[in-house]
Amino acid sequence: MERWLEQDSVYGDLAAGEVLIGMASRSKSPIVRIVEKMMSEAEFDTNREVLKKGNELVRLYNKIRPTGSQISPYNWQKRFMELDRDGLPTGYFIRDINEG
């Protein structure tokens, strides 16, 4: 298949410009169009799933955010972080096992 595509691009159906910078969806070669369609559909499906997960995370984040103004006057997420001796957040989440 790779050899066929290589010969196809060199010997006729695909112009050199189309090989280097052309839009695959507008290609003269049916194989290139089929592969491009498969890749586009896979990318679209992936983006749709990522958007679903992202929206779910935003919904959960908004659910745990304190009520009141949209922008809190303090960083309320620090309540979920471990603190060092000086009272500064370590960056680790509070858990049963002390990581810091």
Buried (B, 14 or more C-beta within 10 A) or exposed (E): EEEEBEEBBEEEBBEEEBBEEBEBEEBEBEBBBEBBEEEEEEEEEEEEEEEEEEEEEEEEEEEEEEEEEEEEEEEEEEEEBBEEEEEEBEEBEEEEEEEE
